[in-house]
């Protein structure tokens, strides 16, 4: 996992936990929106990391 993917995973988890700790009802709050954005960026970083690191001719 790349450093950017790890960072987005941590941000996703932190914003999700923050949303759960402050939200009393199930409304869309700013931490929940940030959690969705960071989650999407995490998936994109994983996909980009696989494409950049894939090299069939290493020798």
C-alpha distance matrix in Angstrom:
0.0 3.8 6.7 8.3 6.3 6.6 10.1 11.0 10.3 12.5 15.0 15.2 16.1 18.4 20.3 20.7 22.1 24.3 25.6 26.5 28.2 30.4 31.1 34.3 34.6 32.2 32.4 29.7 29.1 27.1 24.3 24.0 23.9 21.2 19.2 19.5 18.7 15.5 14.5 15.3 13.4 10.2 11.0 11.9 8.8 6.9 10.1 10.4 7.3 8.6 12.0 11.7 10.2 12.7 15.9 18.4 20.8 19.3 22.6
3.8 0.0 3.8 5.5 5.2 6.3 8.7 10.0 10.6 12.5 14.4 15.3 16.7 18.5 20.1 21.2 22.7 24.4 25.8 27.2 28.7 30.6 31.5 34.9 35.2 32.9 32.6 29.7 28.8 26.4 23.9 24.0 23.4 20.5 19.1 19.5 18.0 14.8 14.7 15.2 12.5 10.0 11.4 11.3 7.6 7.4 10.3 9.4 6.3 9.1 11.7 10.4 9.7 13.0 15.8 19.0 20.9 19.3 22.7
6.7 3.8 0.0 3.8 5.5 5.1 6.1 8.7 9.8 10.6 12.3 14.2 15.5 16.5 18.3 19.9 21.2 22.4 24.3 25.9 27.0 28.7 30.0 33.5 34.1 32.1 31.7 28.8 27.4 24.8 22.2 22.9 22.4 19.1 18.1 19.2 17.4 14.0 14.7 15.6 12.6 10.5 13.0 12.9 9.2 10.1 13.2 12.0 9.6 12.8 15.0 13.4 13.1 16.5 19.2 22.4 24.1 22.2 25.5
8.3 5.5 3.8 0.0 3.8 5.4 5.0 6.2 8.6 9.9 10.5 12.1 14.3 15.3 16.4 18.1 19.9 20.8 22.3 24.3 25.6 26.9 28.0 31.5 31.9 29.8 29.0 25.9 24.6 21.9 19.6 20.2 19.3 16.1 15.4 16.2 14.0 10.8 12.0 12.5 9.1 7.8 10.6 10.0 6.6 8.7 11.6 10.3 9.1 12.6 14.3 13.1 13.8 17.1 20.0 23.3 25.3 23.9 27.4
6.3 5.2 5.5 3.8 0.0 3.8 5.4 5.1 6.1 8.6 9.8 10.4 12.3 14.2 15.3 16.3 18.3 19.8 20.9 22.5 24.3 25.8 26.6 30.0 30.2 27.8 27.4 24.5 23.6 21.3 18.8 18.8 18.2 15.4 13.9 14.3 12.9 9.6 9.6 10.4 7.9 5.2 7.7 8.2 5.1 6.0 9.5 9.5 8.2 11.0 13.4 13.2 13.5 16.2 19.5 22.5 24.9 23.8 27.4
6.6 6.3 5.1 5.4 3.8 0.0 3.8 5.5 5.1 6.3 8.7 9.8 10.7 12.3 14.3 15.4 16.6 18.3 20.0 21.3 22.6 24.5 25.7 29.0 29.7 27.6 27.6 24.9 23.7 21.5 18.5 18.9 19.0 15.9 14.2 15.5 14.6 10.9 11.0 12.9 10.7 7.8 10.6 11.9 8.9 9.2 12.9 13.0 11.2 13.7 16.6 16.0 15.7 18.6 21.7 24.6 26.9 25.3 28.7
10.1 8.7 6.1 5.0 5.4 3.8 0.0 3.8 5.4 5.2 6.2 8.6 10.0 10.6 12.2 14.2 15.4 16.4 18.2 20.0 21.1 22.6 23.9 27.5 28.3 26.4 26.0 23.2 21.5 19.0 16.2 17.2 17.1 13.6 12.6 14.4 13.0 9.2 10.7 12.6 10.0 8.1 11.7 12.5 9.8 11.3 14.7 14.4 13.2 16.3 18.6 17.8 18.1 21.1 24.2 27.4 29.5 27.9 31.3
11.0 10.0 8.7 6.2 5.1 5.5 3.8 0.0 3.8 5.4 5.0 6.0 8.6 9.8 10.4 12.0 14.1 15.1 16.2 18.2 19.8 21.0 21.9 25.4 25.8 23.6 23.1 20.1 18.8 16.4 13.8 14.2 13.8 10.6 9.4 10.7 9.3 5.6 7.0 8.9 6.7 5.1 8.8 9.9 8.2 9.9 13.0 13.3 12.9 15.7 17.9 17.8 18.5 21.2 24.5 27.6 30.0 28.9 32.5
10.3 10.6 9.8 8.6 6.1 5.1 5.4 3.8 0.0 3.8 5.5 5.1 6.2 8.6 10.0 10.6 12.3 14.2 15.4 16.6 18.3 20.2 21.0 24.3 24.7 22.6 22.6 20.1 19.1 17.3 14.2 14.2 14.6 11.9 9.5 11.0 10.9 7.3 6.9 9.8 8.9 6.0 9.0 11.3 9.9 10.2 13.6 14.7 13.9 16.0 18.7 19.0 19.1 21.5 25.0 27.7 30.4 29.2 32.7
12.5 12.5 10.6 9.9 8.6 6.3 5.2 5.4 3.8 0.0 3.8 5.4 5.2 6.1 8.6 9.9 10.6 12.1 14.2 15.4 16.4 18.4 19.8 23.1 24.2 22.6 22.6 20.3 18.7 16.8 13.4 14.2 15.2 12.1 10.1 12.7 12.6 9.0 9.7 12.9 11.6 9.4 12.7 14.7 13.0 13.6 17.2 17.8 16.8 19.2 21.9 21.8 21.8 24.4 27.8 30.6 33.0 31.5 34.9
15.0 14.4 12.3 10.5 9.8 8.7 6.2 5.0 5.5 3.8 0.0 3.8 5.5 5.1 6.0 8.4 9.9 10.4 12.1 14.2 15.2 16.5 17.8 21.3 22.2 20.6 20.1 17.5 15.6 13.3 10.2 11.4 12.0 8.6 7.4 10.3 9.8 6.5 8.4 11.4 10.2 9.2 12.8 14.3 13.2 14.6 17.7 18.2 17.9 20.5 22.8 22.7 23.3 26.0 29.4 32.3 34.8 33.5 37.0
15.2 15.3 14.2 12.1 10.4 9.8 8.6 6.0 5.1 5.4 3.8 0.0 3.8 5.6 5.4 6.1 8.6 9.9 10.6 12.3 14.2 15.6 16.2 19.6 20.0 18.0 17.8 15.3 14.1 12.5 9.2 9.2 10.1 7.5 4.8 7.4 8.1 5.2 5.7 9.2 9.3 8.1 11.0 13.2 12.9 13.8 16.7 17.9 17.9 20.1 22.4 23.0 23.6 25.8 29.4 32.1 34.8 33.9 37.5
16.1 16.7 15.5 14.3 12.3 10.7 10.0 8.6 6.2 5.2 5.5 3.8 0.0 3.8 5.6 5.1 6.1 8.5 9.9 10.6 12.2 14.4 15.3 18.5 19.4 17.7 18.2 16.4 15.1 14.1 10.4 10.5 12.5 10.3 7.4 10.3 11.7 9.0 8.8 12.6 12.8 10.9 13.6 16.3 15.6 15.9 19.1 20.5 20.0 21.9 24.7 25.2 25.3 27.5 31.1 33.6 36.4 35.2 38.7
18.4 18.5 16.5 15.3 14.2 12.3 10.6 9.8 8.6 6.1 5.1 5.6 3.8 0.0 3.8 5.4 5.2 6.0 8.6 9.9 10.5 12.3 14.1 17.4 18.8 17.8 17.9 16.1 14.1 12.7 8.9 10.3 12.4 9.9 8.1 11.7 12.7 10.1 11.2 14.7 14.5 13.3 16.4 18.6 17.7 18.6 21.8 22.8 22.3 24.6 27.2 27.3 27.6 30.1 33.6 36.3 38.9 37.5 40.9
20.3 20.1 18.3 16.4 15.3 14.3 12.2 10.4 10.0 8.6 6.0 5.4 5.6 3.8 0.0 3.8 5.5 4.9 6.1 8.6 9.8 10.6 11.7 15.3 16.3 15.0 14.7 12.6 10.4 8.9 5.2 6.8 8.8 6.6 5.3 9.1 10.2 8.7 10.1 13.3 13.6 13.2 16.1 18.0 17.9 19.2 21.9 22.9 23.0 25.4 27.6 28.0 28.7 31.1 34.6 37.4 40.1 39.0 42.6
20.7 21.2 19.9 18.1 16.3 15.4 14.2 12.0 10.6 9.9 8.4 6.1 5.1 5.4 3.8 0.0 3.8 5.4 5.1 6.3 8.7 10.2 10.5 13.7 14.4 12.8 13.2 11.7 10.5 10.3 6.6 6.2 9.2 8.3 5.6 8.7 11.1 9.9 9.9 13.3 14.5 13.7 15.9 18.5 18.7 19.3 22.0 23.6 23.7 25.6 28.0 28.8 29.3 31.4 35.0 37.5 40.4 39.5 43.1
22.1 22.7 21.2 19.9 18.3 16.6 15.4 14.1 12.3 10.6 9.9 8.6 6.1 5.2 5.5 3.8 0.0 3.8 5.4 5.1 6.2 8.8 10.1 12.9 14.5 13.8 14.8 14.0 12.4 12.4 8.7 9.2 12.5 11.5 9.2 12.5 14.7 13.1 13.3 16.9 17.7 16.5 18.9 21.6 21.4 21.8 24.8 26.3 26.0 27.9 30.6 31.2 31.4 33.6 37.2 39.6 42.4 41.3 44.7
24.3 24.4 22.4 20.8 19.8 18.3 16.4 15.1 14.2 12.1 10.4 9.9 8.5 6.0 4.9 5.4 3.8 0.0 3.8 5.5 5.1 6.3 8.4 11.8 13.7 13.5 13.7 12.8 10.3 10.0 6.7 8.5 11.6 10.5 9.5 13.0 14.7 13.6 14.6 17.9 18.5 18.0 20.6 22.9 22.7 23.7 26.6 27.7 27.7 29.9 32.3 32.7 33.2 35.6 39.1 41.8 44.5 43.3 46.8
25.6 25.8 24.3 22.3 20.9 20.0 18.2 16.2 15.4 14.2 12.1 10.6 9.9 8.6 6.1 5.1 5.4 3.8 0.0 3.8 5.4 5.4 5.7 9.3 10.4 9.8 9.9 9.2 7.2 8.0 5.2 5.8 9.3 9.5 8.5 11.4 13.6 13.5 14.1 17.0 18.3 18.2 20.4 22.6 23.1 24.1 26.5 28.0 28.4 30.4 32.6 33.4 34.1 36.2 39.8 42.4 45.3 44.4 48.0
26.5 27.2 25.9 24.3 22.5 21.3 20.0 18.2 16.6 15.4 14.2 12.3 10.6 9.9 8.6 6.3 5.1 5.5 3.8 0.0 3.8 5.7 5.6 8.0 9.6 9.3 10.9 11.2 10.1 11.6 9.0 8.6 12.4 12.8 11.0 13.6 16.4 15.9 15.8 19.0 20.6 19.9 21.8 24.5 25.0 25.4 28.0 29.8 29.9 31.6 34.1 35.1 35.5 37.4 41.1 43.4 46.4 45.5 49.0
28.2 28.7 27.0 25.6 24.3 22.6 21.1 19.8 18.3 16.4 15.2 14.2 12.2 10.5 9.8 8.7 6.2 5.1 5.4 3.8 0.0 3.8 6.0 8.1 10.9 11.8 13.0 13.6 11.6 12.8 10.3 11.2 14.8 14.7 13.5 16.5 18.8 18.1 18.5 21.8 22.9 22.2 24.5 27.1 27.2 27.8 30.6 32.1 32.0 33.9 36.5 37.1 37.5 39.7 43.3 45.8 48.6 47.4 50.9
30.4 30.6 28.7 26.9 25.8 24.5 22.6 21.0 20.2 18.4 16.5 15.6 14.4 12.3 10.6 10.2 8.8 6.3 5.4 5.7 3.8 0.0 3.8 6.4 9.2 10.6 11.0 11.7 9.3 10.8 9.3 10.6 13.8 14.1 13.9 16.7 18.7 18.6 19.5 22.4 23.5 23.5 25.8 28.0 28.3 29.4 31.9 33.2 33.5 35.6 37.9 38.5 39.2 41.4 45.0 47.6 50.4 49.4 52.9
31.1 31.5 30.0 28.0 26.6 25.7 23.9 21.9 21.0 19.8 17.8 16.2 15.3 14.1 11.7 10.5 10.1 8.4 5.7 5.6 6.0 3.8 0.0 3.8 5.6 6.9 7.5 9.0 7.7 10.4 9.5 9.5 12.7 14.0 13.6 15.6 18.2 18.7 19.1 21.7 23.4 23.5 25.4 27.7 28.5 29.4 31.6 33.2 33.8 35.6 37.8 38.8 39.6 41.5 45.2 47.7 50.7 49.9 53.5
34.3 34.9 33.5 31.5 30.0 29.0 27.5 25.4 24.3 23.1 21.3 19.6 18.5 17.4 15.3 13.7 12.9 11.8 9.3 8.0 8.1 6.4 3.8 0.0 3.8 6.9 8.5 11.2 10.7 13.8 13.2 12.8 16.0 17.6 17.0 18.8 21.6 22.2 22.3 24.9 26.8 26.9 28.5 30.9 31.9 32.6 34.7 36.5 37.1 38.8 41.0 42.1 42.9 44.7 48.4 50.7 53.8 53.1 56.6
34.6 35.2 34.1 31.9 30.2 29.7 28.3 25.8 24.7 24.2 22.2 20.0 19.4 18.8 16.3 14.4 14.5 13.7 10.4 9.6 10.9 9.2 5.6 3.8 0.0 3.8 5.8 9.2 10.0 13.6 13.6 12.3 15.0 17.4 16.8 17.8 20.8 22.0 21.8 24.0 26.3 26.6 27.8 30.2 31.5 32.2 34.0 36.0 36.9 38.3 40.4 41.8 42.7 44.2 48.0 50.2 53.4 53.0 56.6
32.2 32.9 32.1 29.8 27.8 27.6 26.4 23.6 22.6 22.6 20.6 18.0 17.7 17.8 15.0 12.8 13.8 13.5 9.8 9.3 11.8 10.6 6.9 6.9 3.8 0.0 3.8 6.8 8.7 12.3 12.3 10.0 12.5 15.3 14.4 14.9 18.0 19.5 18.9 20.9 23.5 23.8 24.7 27.1 28.7 29.3 30.9 33.0 34.1 35.3 37.3 38.8 39.9 41.2 45.0 47.2 50.4 50.2 53.8
32.4 32.6 31.7 29.0 27.4 27.6 26.0 23.1 22.6 22.6 20.1 17.8 18.2 17.9 14.7 13.2 14.8 13.7 9.9 10.9 13.0 11.0 7.5 8.5 5.8 3.8 0.0 3.8 6.0 9.7 10.8 8.8 10.5 13.6 13.7 13.9 16.5 18.4 18.5 20.0 22.4 23.3 24.3 26.2 28.0 29.0 30.4 32.2 33.6 35.1 36.7 38.2 39.5 41.0 44.7 47.1 50.2 50.0 53.7
29.7 29.7 28.8 25.9 24.5 24.9 23.2 20.1 20.1 20.3 17.5 15.3 16.4 16.1 12.6 11.7 14.0 12.8 9.2 11.2 13.6 11.7 9.0 11.2 9.2 6.8 3.8 0.0 3.8 6.8 8.3 6.1 6.9 10.2 10.8 10.7 13.0 15.2 15.5 16.8 19.0 20.3 21.4 23.0 24.8 26.1 27.4 29.0 30.5 32.2 33.6 35.0 36.5 38.0 41.7 44.2 47.3 47.1 50.8
29.1 28.8 27.4 24.6 23.6 23.7 21.5 18.8 19.1 18.7 15.6 14.1 15.1 14.1 10.4 10.5 12.4 10.3 7.2 10.1 11.6 9.3 7.7 10.7 10.0 8.7 6.0 3.8 0.0 3.8 5.6 5.3 6.4 8.7 9.9 11.0 12.7 14.4 15.5 17.1 18.7 19.9 21.7 23.1 24.4 26.1 27.7 28.9 30.2 32.2 33.8 34.7 36.2 38.1 41.7 44.4 47.3 46.8 50.6
27.1 26.4 24.8 21.9 21.3 21.5 19.0 16.4 17.3 16.8 13.3 12.5 14.1 12.7 8.9 10.3 12.4 10.0 8.0 11.6 12.8 10.8 10.4 13.8 13.6 12.3 9.7 6.8 3.8 0.0 3.9 5.4 5.1 6.1 8.5 10.0 10.6 12.1 14.0 15.5 16.4 18.0 20.1 21.2 22.2 24.2 25.9 26.7 28.0 30.3 31.7 32.3 33.9 36.1 39.6 42.5 45.2 44.6 48.3
24.3 23.9 22.2 19.6 18.8 18.5 16.2 13.8 14.2 13.4 10.2 9.2 10.4 8.9 5.2 6.6 8.7 6.7 5.2 9.0 10.3 9.3 9.5 13.2 13.6 12.3 10.8 8.3 5.6 3.9 0.0 3.8 5.5 4.9 6.0 8.7 9.8 10.2 11.9 14.2 15.0 15.8 18.2 19.7 20.3 22.0 24.2 25.1 25.9 28.3 30.0 30.6 31.8 34.1 37.6 40.4 43.2 42.4 46.1
24.0 24.0 22.9 20.2 18.8 18.9 17.2 14.2 14.2 14.2 11.4 9.2 10.5 10.3 6.8 6.2 9.2 8.5 5.8 8.6 11.2 10.6 9.5 12.8 12.3 10.0 8.8 6.1 5.3 5.4 3.8 0.0 3.8 5.4 4.9 6.4 8.8 9.9 10.4 12.5 14.3 15.0 16.7 18.6 19.8 21.1 22.9 24.3 25.4 27.3 29.1 30.1 31.3 33.2 36.8 39.4 42.4 41.9 45.6
23.9 23.4 22.4 19.3 18.2 19.0 17.1 13.8 14.6 15.2 12.0 10.1 12.5 12.4 8.8 9.2 12.5 11.6 9.3 12.4 14.8 13.8 12.7 16.0 15.0 12.5 10.5 6.9 6.4 5.1 5.5 3.8 0.0 3.8 5.3 5.2 6.3 8.6 9.8 10.8 12.5 14.1 15.7 16.8 18.4 20.1 21.5 22.6 24.2 26.2 27.5 28.5 30.2 32.0 35.6 38.3 41.2 40.9 44.6
21.2 20.5 19.1 16.1 15.4 15.9 13.6 10.6 11.9 12.1 8.6 7.5 10.3 9.9 6.6 8.3 11.5 10.5 9.5 12.8 14.7 14.1 14.0 17.6 17.4 15.3 13.6 10.2 8.7 6.1 4.9 5.4 3.8 0.0 3.8 5.4 5.0 6.0 8.3 9.9 10.4 11.9 14.2 15.2 16.1 18.1 19.9 20.7 21.8 24.2 25.7 26.3 27.8 30.0 33.5 36.4 39.1 38.5 42.2
19.2 19.1 18.1 15.4 13.9 14.2 12.6 9.4 9.5 10.1 7.4 4.8 7.4 8.1 5.3 5.6 9.2 9.5 8.5 11.0 13.5 13.9 13.6 17.0 16.8 14.4 13.7 10.8 9.9 8.5 6.0 4.9 5.3 3.8 0.0 3.8 5.5 5.2 6.0 8.6 9.8 10.2 12.3 14.2 15.0 16.3 18.4 19.7 20.6 22.6 24.5 25.4 26.5 28.5 32.1 34.8 37.6 37.1 40.8
19.5 19.5 19.2 16.2 14.3 15.5 14.4 10.7 11.0 12.7 10.3 7.4 10.3 11.7 9.1 8.7 12.5 13.0 11.4 13.6 16.5 16.7 15.6 18.8 17.8 14.9 13.9 10.7 11.0 10.0 8.7 6.4 5.2 5.4 3.8 0.0 3.8 5.5 5.0 6.2 8.7 9.7 10.7 12.5 14.2 15.4 16.8 18.4 19.8 21.5 23.0 24.3 25.8 27.4 31.0 33.5 36.6 36.4 40.1
18.7 18.0 17.4 14.0 12.9 14.6 13.0 9.3 10.9 12.6 9.8 8.1 11.7 12.7 10.2 11.1 14.7 14.7 13.6 16.4 18.8 18.7 18.2 21.6 20.8 18.0 16.5 13.0 12.7 10.6 9.8 8.8 6.3 5.0 5.5 3.8 0.0 3.8 5.4 5.2 6.2 8.5 10.1 10.7 12.2 14.3 15.5 16.4 18.1 20.2 21.3 22.3 24.1 25.9 29.4 32.2 35.0 34.8 38.6
15.5 14.8 14.0 10.8 9.6 10.9 9.2 5.6 7.3 9.0 6.5 5.2 9.0 10.1 8.7 9.9 13.1 13.6 13.5 15.9 18.1 18.6 18.7 22.2 22.0 19.5 18.4 15.2 14.4 12.1 10.2 9.9 8.6 6.0 5.2 5.5 3.8 0.0 3.8 5.4 5.0 6.0 8.7 9.7 10.2 12.2 14.2 14.9 15.9 18.3 19.9 20.5 21.9 24.0 27.5 30.4 33.1 32.6 36.3
14.5 14.7 14.7 12.0 9.6 11.0 10.7 7.0 6.9 9.7 8.4 5.7 8.8 11.2 10.1 9.9 13.3 14.6 14.1 15.8 18.5 19.5 19.1 22.3 21.8 18.9 18.5 15.5 15.5 14.0 11.9 10.4 9.8 8.3 6.0 5.0 5.4 3.8 0.0 3.8 5.4 4.9 6.4 8.7 9.8 10.7 12.6 14.2 15.2 16.9 18.8 20.0 21.1 22.8 26.4 29.0 32.0 31.6 35.3
15.3 15.2 15.6 12.5 10.4 12.9 12.6 8.9 9.8 12.9 11.4 9.2 12.6 14.7 13.3 13.3 16.9 17.9 17.0 19.0 21.8 22.4 21.7 24.9 24.0 20.9 20.0 16.8 17.1 15.5 14.2 12.5 10.8 9.9 8.6 6.2 5.2 5.4 3.8 0.0 3.8 5.3 5.2 6.3 8.6 10.0 10.8 12.3 14.1 15.7 16.9 18.4 20.0 21.4 25.0 27.6 30.6 30.6 34.4
13.4 12.5 12.6 9.1 7.9 10.7 10.0 6.7 8.9 11.6 10.2 9.3 12.8 14.5 13.6 14.5 17.7 18.5 18.3 20.6 22.9 23.5 23.4 26.8 26.3 23.5 22.4 19.0 18.7 16.4 15.0 14.3 12.5 10.4 9.8 8.7 6.2 5.0 5.4 3.8 0.0 3.8 5.4 5.0 6.0 8.6 9.8 10.3 11.9 14.2 15.3 16.1 17.9 19.8 23.3 26.2 28.9 28.6 32.4
10.2 10.0 10.5 7.8 5.2 7.8 8.1 5.1 6.0 9.4 9.2 8.1 10.9 13.3 13.2 13.7 16.5 18.0 18.2 19.9 22.2 23.5 23.5 26.9 26.6 23.8 23.3 20.3 19.9 18.0 15.8 15.0 14.1 11.9 10.2 9.7 8.5 6.0 4.9 5.3 3.8 0.0 3.8 5.4 5.1 6.2 8.7 9.9 10.4 12.5 14.4 15.3 16.3 18.3 21.9 24.6 27.4 26.9 30.6
11.0 11.4 13.0 10.6 7.7 10.6 11.7 8.8 9.0 12.7 12.8 11.0 13.6 16.4 16.1 15.9 18.9 20.6 20.4 21.8 24.5 25.8 25.4 28.5 27.8 24.7 24.3 21.4 21.7 20.1 18.2 16.7 15.7 14.2 12.3 10.7 10.1 8.7 6.4 5.2 5.4 3.8 0.0 3.8 5.4 5.1 6.3 8.6 9.8 10.8 12.6 14.3 15.5 16.7 20.4 22.8 25.9 25.9 29.6
11.9 11.3 12.9 10.0 8.2 11.9 12.5 9.9 11.3 14.7 14.3 13.2 16.3 18.6 18.0 18.5 21.6 22.9 22.6 24.5 27.1 28.0 27.7 30.9 30.2 27.1 26.2 23.0 23.1 21.2 19.7 18.6 16.8 15.2 14.2 12.5 10.7 9.7 8.7 6.3 5.0 5.4 3.8 0.0 3.8 5.4 5.1 6.0 8.4 9.9 10.7 12.1 14.1 15.4 18.9 21.7 24.5 24.6 28.4
8.8 7.6 9.2 6.6 5.1 8.9 9.8 8.2 9.9 13.0 13.2 12.9 15.6 17.7 17.9 18.7 21.4 22.7 23.1 25.0 27.2 28.3 28.5 31.9 31.5 28.7 28.0 24.8 24.4 22.2 20.3 19.8 18.4 16.1 15.0 14.2 12.2 10.2 9.8 8.6 6.0 5.1 5.4 3.8 0.0 3.8 5.5 5.1 5.9 8.5 9.9 10.3 11.9 14.0 17.4 20.4 23.0 22.6 26.4
6.9 7.4 10.1 8.7 6.0 9.2 11.3 9.9 10.2 13.6 14.6 13.8 15.9 18.6 19.2 19.3 21.8 23.7 24.1 25.4 27.8 29.4 29.4 32.6 32.2 29.3 29.0 26.1 26.1 24.2 22.0 21.1 20.1 18.1 16.3 15.4 14.3 12.2 10.7 10.0 8.6 6.2 5.1 5.4 3.8 0.0 3.8 5.5 5.1 6.3 8.8 10.0 10.6 12.2 15.9 18.4 21.4 21.0 24.7
10.1 10.3 13.2 11.6 9.5 12.9 14.7 13.0 13.6 17.2 17.7 16.7 19.1 21.8 21.9 22.0 24.8 26.6 26.5 28.0 30.6 31.9 31.6 34.7 34.0 30.9 30.4 27.4 27.7 25.9 24.2 22.9 21.5 19.9 18.4 16.8 15.5 14.2 12.6 10.8 9.8 8.7 6.3 5.1 5.5 3.8 0.0 3.8 5.4 5.3 6.4 8.8 10.1 10.8 14.4 16.8 19.9 20.2 24.0
10.4 9.4 12.0 10.3 9.5 13.0 14.4 13.3 14.7 17.8 18.2 17.9 20.5 22.8 22.9 23.6 26.3 27.7 28.0 29.8 32.1 33.2 33.2 36.5 36.0 33.0 32.2 29.0 28.9 26.7 25.1 24.3 22.6 20.7 19.7 18.4 16.4 14.9 14.2 12.3 10.3 9.9 8.6 6.0 5.1 5.5 3.8 0.0 3.8 5.4 5.2 6.1 8.5 10.0 13.2 16.2 18.8 18.9 22.7
7.3 6.3 9.6 9.1 8.2 11.2 13.2 12.9 13.9 16.8 17.9 17.9 20.0 22.3 23.0 23.7 26.0 27.7 28.4 29.9 32.0 33.5 33.8 37.1 36.9 34.1 33.6 30.5 30.2 28.0 25.9 25.4 24.2 21.8 20.6 19.8 18.1 15.9 15.2 14.1 11.9 10.4 9.8 8.4 5.9 5.1 5.4 3.8 0.0 3.8 5.5 5.3 6.0 8.4 11.7 14.8 17.3 16.7 20.5
8.6 9.1 12.8 12.6 11.0 13.7 16.3 15.7 16.0 19.2 20.5 20.1 21.9 24.6 25.4 25.6 27.9 29.9 30.4 31.6 33.9 35.6 35.6 38.8 38.3 35.3 35.1 32.2 32.2 30.3 28.3 27.3 26.2 24.2 22.6 21.5 20.2 18.3 16.9 15.7 14.2 12.5 10.8 9.9 8.5 6.3 5.3 5.4 3.8 0.0 3.8 5.6 5.3 5.9 9.7 12.2 15.1 15.1 18.9
12.0 11.7 15.0 14.3 13.4 16.6 18.6 17.9 18.7 21.9 22.8 22.4 24.7 27.2 27.6 28.0 30.6 32.3 32.6 34.1 36.5 37.9 37.8 41.0 40.4 37.3 36.7 33.6 33.8 31.7 30.0 29.1 27.5 25.7 24.5 23.0 21.3 19.9 18.8 16.9 15.3 14.4 12.6 10.7 9.9 8.8 6.4 5.2 5.5 3.8 0.0 3.8 5.6 5.3 8.5 11.2 13.9 14.5 18.3
11.7 10.4 13.4 13.1 13.2 16.0 17.8 17.8 19.0 21.8 22.7 23.0 25.2 27.3 28.0 28.8 31.2 32.7 33.4 35.1 37.1 38.5 38.8 42.1 41.8 38.8 38.2 35.0 34.7 32.3 30.6 30.1 28.5 26.3 25.4 24.3 22.3 20.5 20.0 18.4 16.1 15.3 14.3 12.1 10.3 10.0 8.8 6.1 5.3 5.6 3.8 0.0 3.8 5.6 7.9 11.4 13.3 13.2 16.9
10.2 9.7 13.1 13.8 13.5 15.7 18.1 18.5 19.1 21.8 23.3 23.6 25.3 27.6 28.7 29.3 31.4 33.2 34.1 35.5 37.5 39.2 39.6 42.9 42.7 39.9 39.5 36.5 36.2 33.9 31.8 31.3 30.2 27.8 26.5 25.8 24.1 21.9 21.1 20.0 17.9 16.3 15.5 14.1 11.9 10.6 10.1 8.5 6.0 5.3 5.6 3.8 0.0 3.8 6.2 9.6 11.5 10.7 14.5
12.7 13.0 16.5 17.1 16.2 18.6 21.1 21.2 21.5 24.4 26.0 25.8 27.5 30.1 31.1 31.4 33.6 35.6 36.2 37.4 39.7 41.4 41.5 44.7 44.2 41.2 41.0 38.0 38.1 36.1 34.1 33.2 32.0 30.0 28.5 27.4 25.9 24.0 22.8 21.4 19.8 18.3 16.7 15.4 14.0 12.2 10.8 10.0 8.4 5.9 5.3 5.6 3.8 0.0 3.8 6.5 9.2 9.5 13.3
15.9 15.8 19.2 20.0 19.5 21.7 24.2 24.5 25.0 27.8 29.4 29.4 31.1 33.6 34.6 35.0 37.2 39.1 39.8 41.1 43.3 45.0 45.2 48.4 48.0 45.0 44.7 41.7 41.7 39.6 37.6 36.8 35.6 33.5 32.1 31.0 29.4 27.5 26.4 25.0 23.3 21.9 20.4 18.9 17.4 15.9 14.4 13.2 11.7 9.7 8.5 7.9 6.2 3.8 0.0 3.8 5.6 6.3 9.9
18.4 19.0 22.4 23.3 22.5 24.6 27.4 27.6 27.7 30.6 32.3 32.1 33.6 36.3 37.4 37.5 39.6 41.8 42.4 43.4 45.8 47.6 47.7 50.7 50.2 47.2 47.1 44.2 44.4 42.5 40.4 39.4 38.3 36.4 34.8 33.5 32.2 30.4 29.0 27.6 26.2 24.6 22.8 21.7 20.4 18.4 16.8 16.2 14.8 12.2 11.2 11.4 9.6 6.5 3.8 0.0 3.8 6.1 8.8
20.8 20.9 24.1 25.3 24.9 26.9 29.5 30.0 30.4 33.0 34.8 34.8 36.4 38.9 40.1 40.4 42.4 44.5 45.3 46.4 48.6 50.4 50.7 53.8 53.4 50.4 50.2 47.3 47.3 45.2 43.2 42.4 41.2 39.1 37.6 36.6 35.0 33.1 32.0 30.6 28.9 27.4 25.9 24.5 23.0 21.4 19.9 18.8 17.3 15.1 13.9 13.3 11.5 9.2 5.6 3.8 0.0 3.8 5.7
19.3 19.3 22.2 23.9 23.8 25.3 27.9 28.9 29.2 31.5 33.5 33.9 35.2 37.5 39.0 39.5 41.3 43.3 44.4 45.5 47.4 49.4 49.9 53.1 53.0 50.2 50.0 47.1 46.8 44.6 42.4 41.9 40.9 38.5 37.1 36.4 34.8 32.6 31.6 30.6 28.6 26.9 25.9 24.6 22.6 21.0 20.2 18.9 16.7 15.1 14.5 13.2 10.7 9.5 6.3 6.1 3.8 0.0 3.8
22.6 22.7 25.5 27.4 27.4 28.7 31.3 32.5 32.7 34.9 37.0 37.5 38.7 40.9 42.6 43.1 44.7 46.8 48.0 49.0 50.9 52.9 53.5 56.6 56.6 53.8 53.7 50.8 50.6 48.3 46.1 45.6 44.6 42.2 40.8 40.1 38.6 36.3 35.3 34.4 32.4 30.6 29.6 28.4 26.4 24.7 24.0 22.7 20.5 18.9 18.3 16.9 14.5 13.3 9.9 8.8 5.7 3.8 0.0
